Amino acid sequence: MARVKGAMATRKRHKRVLKLAKGYRGAKSKLFRTAKQAVMKSLSYAYIGRKQKKRDFRRLWITRISAACKLNGTTYSKFMNGLKKAEINMNRKMLSEIAIADPAAFTELVEKANAALN
C-alpha cells in the first residue's frame, strides 16, 4: 500500500489560515505559524466583540432615555418603573428612538409613567 503524506490537506489548511490572515501586518500574513496564532486570537476577539456589541448598544439606549427623562424632569429609574406599572411594554431601543425622533410622544410617555406612579 502506498504511503500518504497528506500534502493536499496540509496545503488546504495553510491556505485557509493564510486567507483569513490577509491584511495582517508583517509576518502574520505570510508565515503559517504566526498567521495561525494571529487568526486564533482575532477569532476570539470577534466572538467577544459580538457579545460586547449587545452591551454597548443597551448602554447607549439607556443613556439616551436617561437624557430625555432629565429634560422632562424625571429620572430614568422612575420613568422605567412608571412604564412597568402603567403596563406599557416597550423595549429600550424603541424608547430611545422615540426620544430622539419624537420628543412630544416621549413627553406623553413620561406623563403616563408619572401618572402610574402617583
Phi, psi and omega in degrees: 000140184286148179276131180252125182265339177083030182296323182293316180294319180296315180299318180297317179296315180296317181296322180297315180293316181294329177293320177293332183271006181299133180094351177287155186276138173067221185294340182298338179258355185246319185262133187300314187296313179289326178296319180298317179297315182295320180293317179300316180295316182293325178292324177291322176297321180296320179297312180297320181298326179294328177284318182294328180302319180295318178296316183297318180293319178299317179299318179297314180299317181296320178298317180295316180296318180299317179297318179292325178295318180297325176295333180261011173077029177220176177253164181300313185294319177295320179298312182293322177296318178296319178298320180295318180289330178278000181058041174259104182266100179221133182284165186294329179298312180292322178298319179292323177296318178296319181300324180278310189279324187222081182300330180294317178295324179293323177298320177298319178298319179297318179297318179294321179295317179295322179295323180290331180285329183268000000 
